[in-house]
């Protein structure tokens, strides 16, 4: 109200004043409680930040330790000479492979072999069972590989999620063991041959000498002289057998030189053509235009080609369309000479024996020709094998490493 132009202040009742005082008191208490809660929250936040920082430091330390361990494991894995694969069993995909595995994959691809898709290895991987040191032989296009395979299943708190595959290439070791075994047999055979040669050659020389004298004295008796001539021939043939046996068992010495196989093949056939012409056997030659350089003893190589070609001529139908195909080719740093005939071929049951000493399929043969051919080719780091079809003719393949003529 206005009284005489002045403004009067409102007057609070005692009840209103007490209510206002209680409200301020409550507000002040709640403010203090809020301050305490804020202080406690700030304290807990600081503690949480300290704990989080500590956890981050521990986590960073763990990550560093894991990375260091991973690097050490990777270094160990790369230093292992055996091929190591980690294979996902669900997809069949290779998730990890060390350097040795990558190199093995590369060599297998060149040999046209899907290594992990090999039936034997694939069965081991899919079985989910632990397999230790299982021997697996894989035949490539031109080579044979011997592997020792181990498979370890990996469990991730449940079924098998993958397998760890280790593969050890034993091809070189197997080849060396086979060679040592062959050399041991040759050494034993050599001792026998030397003894036999000593016991046979002396009386054989006497037989031949007396037969020569007898042939001379029987010049007026043609029939008896012919028998004496056969005795001389038989004695000389037996002496040749003994000489071949000694040559086979002796250490193979080669006078290797850089040669073009095309010309050596042509030179070898000069000695065989008269026999082929007499048997009415046609010889066809197909050689590449580029040089086929390798390091080999030319005399020994001509001996190999001549020996195999003579066998082919004898295997062909006499005067009935006999044919021999001799071809050369270069593939993946290897040289191949193939000699194929249209004779009766070699039965599958006998293919593994044809290079064994004294095994022969020819009447009157002694079984040292192909054995000697194998020794000559292998002494030059090559291979010789037969891959013809039974009944469709024999096919011998000589494989040698190509050598750059500029070296």
Legacy VTK file of the C-alpha trace (Angstrom):
# vtk DataFile Version 3.0
C-alpha trace
ASCII
DATASET POLYDATA
POINTS 407 float
0.000 0.000 0.000
1.022 3.561 -0.463
0.797 5.994 2.464
1.734 9.602 2.020
3.884 8.709 -0.974
6.209 6.165 0.815
6.624 2.352 0.097
6.385 -0.072 3.014
8.287 -3.445 3.214
6.258 -6.642 3.399
6.202 -8.143 6.834
6.897 -11.915 7.157
5.001 -13.862 9.619
6.869 -15.987 12.085
5.647 -19.137 10.374
6.867 -18.002 6.964
10.201 -16.952 8.376
10.695 -20.333 10.071
9.796 -22.143 6.839
12.288 -20.057 4.923
15.002 -20.745 7.478
14.326 -24.507 7.280
14.503 -24.361 3.505
17.879 -22.566 3.586
19.121 -25.055 6.152
18.052 -28.005 4.009
19.615 -26.374 0.915
22.832 -25.822 2.826
22.914 -29.465 3.996
22.222 -30.748 0.504
24.962 -28.461 -0.888
27.435 -29.880 1.601
26.330 -33.442 0.691
26.720 -32.622 -2.992
30.180 -31.195 -2.363
31.154 -34.359 -0.505
29.750 -36.546 -3.307
31.584 -34.457 -5.914
34.813 -34.717 -3.929
34.357 -38.506 -3.598
33.556 -38.793 -7.295
36.624 -36.723 -8.158
38.729 -38.943 -5.943
37.380 -42.128 -7.525
37.859 -40.623 -10.985
41.462 -39.812 -10.168
41.954 -43.337 -8.847
40.300 -44.765 -11.986
42.524 -42.632 -14.207
45.601 -43.810 -12.314
44.431 -47.432 -12.535
43.621 -47.018 -16.249
47.051 -45.495 -16.884
48.644 -48.396 -15.030
46.552 -50.883 -16.973
47.520 -49.157 -20.223
51.164 -49.351 -19.260
50.791 -53.055 -18.396
48.897 -53.641 -21.637
51.554 -51.836 -23.679
54.222 -53.895 -21.914
52.323 -57.103 -22.678
51.907 -56.080 -26.321
55.637 -55.363 -26.539
56.440 -58.718 -24.942
54.068 -60.497 -27.363
55.618 -58.711 -30.343
59.116 -59.605 -29.145
58.041 -63.208 -28.611
56.411 -63.247 -32.057
59.591 -61.938 -33.631
61.665 -64.547 -31.786
59.257 -67.307 -32.828
59.268 -66.010 -36.397
63.068 -66.027 -36.358
63.113 -69.573 -34.988
60.501 -70.661 -37.540
62.441 -69.145 -40.442
65.657 -70.793 -39.252
64.054 -74.248 -39.345
65.114 -76.175 -42.432
61.917 -78.238 -42.449
58.842 -76.841 -44.180
56.171 -75.738 -41.668
52.562 -75.043 -42.717
49.556 -73.889 -40.689
46.460 -75.197 -42.470
42.838 -74.187 -41.769
40.944 -77.484 -41.722
37.607 -75.868 -42.605
38.739 -74.098 -45.769
41.858 -76.126 -46.524
43.683 -72.806 -46.903
47.301 -72.389 -45.842
47.277 -69.587 -43.251
51.015 -69.530 -42.604
54.178 -70.974 -44.098
57.839 -70.430 -43.242
60.608 -69.709 -45.754
61.484 -73.382 -46.183
57.819 -74.104 -46.897
57.611 -71.309 -49.475
60.713 -72.630 -51.237
59.290 -76.148 -51.169
55.985 -74.885 -52.585
57.879 -73.150 -55.378
59.883 -76.261 -56.254
56.751 -78.402 -56.158
54.917 -76.001 -58.469
57.797 -76.289 -60.944
57.507 -80.048 -60.734
53.742 -79.722 -61.267
52.887 -81.190 -57.868
50.168 -79.854 -55.537
52.016 -80.793 -52.352
49.299 -80.440 -49.696
46.681 -81.852 -52.092
48.606 -85.111 -52.341
46.119 -87.847 -51.296
48.343 -89.232 -48.526
49.075 -85.827 -46.954
45.509 -84.583 -47.513
44.143 -87.608 -45.605
46.487 -86.888 -42.689
45.357 -83.244 -42.527
41.614 -84.007 -42.692
41.752 -86.844 -40.166
42.335 -84.456 -37.244
44.677 -86.985 -35.655
48.292 -86.570 -34.645
50.626 -88.155 -37.182
54.367 -88.313 -36.564
57.119 -89.044 -39.086
55.024 -90.669 -41.786
56.971 -91.388 -44.994
55.384 -90.137 -48.221
56.770 -90.614 -51.743
55.563 -88.228 -54.452
56.414 -88.760 -58.113
56.762 -85.608 -60.149
57.005 -85.226 -63.869
60.736 -85.841 -63.921
61.687 -86.422 -60.293
60.765 -88.529 -57.289
60.492 -86.883 -53.862
60.738 -88.551 -50.444
59.129 -86.686 -47.529
58.774 -87.269 -43.793
55.462 -85.701 -42.729
54.124 -84.841 -39.254
50.644 -83.431 -38.549
49.652 -81.860 -35.199
45.978 -80.807 -34.699
45.354 -77.425 -33.017
42.412 -77.062 -30.579
40.854 -73.694 -29.629
38.771 -74.732 -26.599
36.710 -76.963 -28.826
36.989 -78.882 -32.091
40.102 -78.877 -34.249
40.456 -75.458 -35.910
43.641 -76.133 -37.826
46.663 -78.369 -38.124
50.389 -77.726 -38.007
52.111 -79.639 -40.793
55.875 -80.172 -40.930
57.475 -81.705 -44.009
61.105 -82.794 -44.203
62.525 -83.307 -47.695
64.535 -86.547 -47.625
64.876 -86.842 -51.410
68.600 -86.111 -51.461
69.210 -88.391 -48.469
67.220 -91.215 -50.078
69.151 -90.787 -53.306
72.439 -90.843 -51.394
71.419 -93.969 -49.454
70.445 -95.686 -52.688
73.770 -94.728 -54.225
75.741 -95.958 -51.185
73.809 -99.221 -51.253
74.558 -99.627 -54.954
78.249 -98.861 -54.401
78.390 -101.463 -51.620
76.921 -104.049 -53.966
79.400 -103.020 -56.660
82.300 -103.330 -54.253
81.229 -106.873 -53.324
80.670 -107.703 -56.968
84.069 -106.248 -57.832
85.824 -108.547 -55.377
84.023 -111.538 -56.858
84.750 -110.344 -60.407
88.455 -109.929 -59.705
88.643 -113.425 -58.269
86.641 -114.908 -61.148
88.733 -113.046 -63.730
91.960 -114.415 -62.248
90.645 -117.985 -62.169
89.065 -117.875 -65.644
91.380 -115.804 -67.798
94.469 -118.005 -67.508
92.823 -121.256 -68.637
90.728 -119.247 -71.113
93.845 -117.877 -72.775
95.197 -121.410 -73.015
91.951 -122.657 -74.592
91.976 -119.842 -77.142
95.661 -120.394 -77.954
95.248 -124.132 -78.481
92.129 -123.518 -80.575
94.058 -121.105 -82.817
96.777 -123.724 -83.312
94.164 -126.371 -83.961
92.412 -124.191 -86.516
95.715 -123.684 -88.337
96.485 -127.403 -88.348
93.020 -128.260 -89.658
93.245 -126.162 -92.798
92.637 -129.249 -94.917
89.581 -130.270 -92.887
86.981 -127.467 -93.261
84.316 -128.981 -90.996
86.727 -129.542 -88.114
88.316 -126.145 -88.739
84.877 -124.537 -88.442
84.429 -126.168 -85.014
87.821 -124.821 -83.937
86.765 -121.350 -85.093
83.622 -121.600 -82.932
85.795 -122.524 -79.965
87.934 -119.434 -80.557
84.838 -117.256 -80.852
83.331 -118.676 -77.650
86.593 -118.164 -75.746
86.836 -114.566 -76.903
83.185 -113.942 -76.058
83.720 -115.297 -72.555
86.816 -113.132 -72.205
84.685 -110.139 -73.256
82.158 -111.000 -70.547
84.915 -111.040 -67.927
86.285 -107.701 -69.226
82.823 -106.096 -69.139
82.286 -107.353 -65.623
85.595 -105.868 -64.489
84.845 -102.576 -66.231
81.434 -102.409 -64.581
82.734 -102.974 -61.069
85.689 -100.596 -61.353
85.404 -96.972 -60.238
83.846 -94.921 -63.025
86.353 -92.371 -64.323
85.149 -89.747 -66.759
86.905 -87.194 -68.943
84.008 -84.738 -69.009
83.927 -81.795 -71.393
81.325 -79.294 -72.558
79.510 -81.065 -75.417
76.470 -80.585 -77.620
74.397 -83.763 -77.238
72.931 -83.352 -80.727
76.278 -84.056 -82.351
77.157 -86.893 -79.959
73.880 -88.627 -80.826
74.591 -88.279 -84.556
78.098 -89.678 -84.089
76.759 -92.599 -82.043
74.335 -93.584 -84.782
77.118 -93.887 -87.349
78.116 -97.160 -85.668
74.538 -98.444 -85.435
73.141 -97.587 -88.886
74.828 -100.513 -90.718
73.189 -102.935 -88.299
69.849 -101.099 -88.589
70.040 -101.182 -92.378
70.754 -104.893 -92.297
67.671 -105.435 -90.098
65.589 -103.092 -92.288
64.950 -100.832 -89.275
64.250 -97.157 -89.952
65.879 -94.625 -87.604
64.364 -91.139 -87.370
66.055 -88.274 -85.538
64.389 -85.119 -84.241
66.606 -82.615 -82.435
65.978 -79.007 -81.345
67.464 -76.147 -83.340
69.220 -74.735 -80.273
72.311 -76.311 -78.755
72.006 -78.975 -76.034
75.117 -78.208 -74.012
76.104 -80.283 -71.011
79.322 -81.464 -69.403
79.895 -85.160 -70.133
82.486 -87.671 -71.303
81.752 -87.897 -75.062
83.144 -91.446 -75.430
81.019 -92.754 -72.573
77.890 -90.937 -73.758
78.267 -92.352 -77.279
78.614 -95.774 -75.662
75.291 -95.270 -73.840
73.391 -94.122 -76.945
74.898 -96.900 -79.090
74.068 -99.563 -76.499
70.436 -98.508 -76.160
69.989 -98.087 -79.912
71.478 -101.524 -80.640
69.015 -103.000 -78.121
66.214 -101.124 -79.893
67.267 -102.478 -83.303
67.315 -106.021 -81.926
63.884 -105.509 -80.337
62.261 -104.238 -83.556
60.460 -106.622 -85.908
63.093 -107.929 -88.339
62.430 -106.815 -91.905
58.830 -105.983 -90.965
58.549 -102.229 -90.486
60.889 -101.736 -87.545
61.138 -98.079 -86.488
63.258 -96.176 -83.967
62.576 -92.571 -83.012
65.394 -90.599 -81.357
64.509 -87.102 -80.159
66.005 -84.415 -77.973
64.378 -81.600 -76.020
65.114 -78.940 -73.402
62.790 -78.453 -70.428
63.333 -76.496 -67.217
67.162 -76.505 -67.367
67.255 -80.218 -68.194
68.215 -81.982 -71.420
66.344 -85.102 -72.526
67.351 -87.690 -75.115
64.534 -90.143 -75.847
65.070 -93.421 -77.736
61.832 -95.180 -78.647
61.222 -98.327 -80.708
58.159 -100.200 -81.930
59.219 -103.585 -80.627
57.447 -105.710 -78.047
58.271 -103.404 -75.145
59.263 -104.302 -71.601
56.709 -105.973 -69.282
55.785 -103.880 -66.245
56.890 -106.715 -63.967
60.440 -106.461 -65.338
60.884 -102.677 -65.606
62.454 -102.411 -62.149
65.043 -105.075 -62.975
66.358 -103.950 -66.360
69.181 -101.872 -64.854
70.280 -104.607 -62.455
73.569 -106.388 -63.275
73.139 -109.768 -65.016
69.420 -109.263 -65.682
68.711 -109.768 -69.375
65.756 -110.454 -71.638
67.954 -111.374 -74.625
68.987 -114.892 -75.388
72.736 -115.118 -74.933
72.925 -111.713 -73.205
74.837 -111.174 -69.987
72.823 -108.260 -68.589
75.562 -105.665 -68.121
74.800 -103.228 -70.952
71.994 -101.215 -69.348
73.618 -101.475 -65.907
76.761 -99.889 -67.356
74.678 -97.211 -69.120
73.073 -96.309 -65.808
76.463 -96.044 -64.079
77.773 -93.745 -66.813
74.776 -91.396 -66.768
74.554 -91.267 -62.967
78.295 -90.575 -62.694
77.549 -87.374 -64.647
74.710 -86.362 -62.290
71.966 -87.515 -64.650
69.248 -90.135 -64.803
68.183 -92.850 -67.204
64.817 -94.585 -67.066
62.365 -96.522 -69.222
58.758 -95.369 -69.650
57.383 -97.273 -72.639
54.094 -99.183 -72.664
54.210 -102.945 -72.574
53.391 -104.276 -76.028
53.927 -100.900 -77.704
57.709 -100.689 -77.640
60.396 -99.555 -75.238
61.171 -95.893 -74.540
64.421 -94.978 -72.789
64.937 -91.446 -71.512
68.331 -89.933 -70.669
68.103 -86.837 -68.460
71.074 -84.505 -67.934
71.487 -80.995 -66.554
71.833 -78.254 -69.110
75.001 -76.164 -68.865
75.564 -72.697 -70.203
78.144 -72.752 -72.984
79.393 -69.311 -71.880
80.811 -70.614 -68.600
LINES 1 408
407 0 1 2 3 4 5 6 7 8 9 10 11 12 13 14 15 16 17 18 19 20 21 22 23 24 25 26 27 28 29 30 31 32 33 34 35 36 37 38 39 40 41 42 43 44 45 46 47 48 49 50 51 52 53 54 55 56 57 58 59 60 61 62 63 64 65 66 67 68 69 70 71 72 73 74 75 76 77 78 79 80 81 82 83 84 85 86 87 88 89 90 91 92 93 94 95 96 97 98 99 100 101 102 103 104 105 106 107 108 109 110 111 112 113 114 115 116 117 118 119 120 121 122 123 124 125 126 127 128 129 130 131 132 133 134 135 136 137 138 139 140 141 142 143 144 145 146 147 148 149 150 151 152 153 154 155 156 157 158 159 160 161 162 163 164 165 166 167 168 169 170 171 172 173 174 175 176 177 178 179 180 181 182 183 184 185 186 187 188 189 190 191 192 193 194 195 196 197 198 199 200 201 202 203 204 205 206 207 208 209 210 211 212 213 214 215 216 217 218 219 220 221 222 223 224 225 226 227 228 229 230 231 232 233 234 235 236 237 238 239 240 241 242 243 244 245 246 247 248 249 250 251 252 253 254 255 256 257 258 259 260 261 262 263 264 265 266 267 268 269 270 271 272 273 274 275 276 277 278 279 280 281 282 283 284 285 286 287 288 289 290 291 292 293 294 295 296 297 298 299 300 301 302 303 304 305 306 307 308 309 310 311 312 313 314 315 316 317 318 319 320 321 322 323 324 325 326 327 328 329 330 331 332 333 334 335 336 337 338 339 340 341 342 343 344 345 346 347 348 349 350 351 352 353 354 355 356 357 358 359 360 361 362 363 364 365 366 367 368 369 370 371 372 373 374 375 376 377 378 379 380 381 382 383 384 385 386 387 388 389 390 391 392 393 394 395 396 397 398 399 400 401 402 403 404 405 406
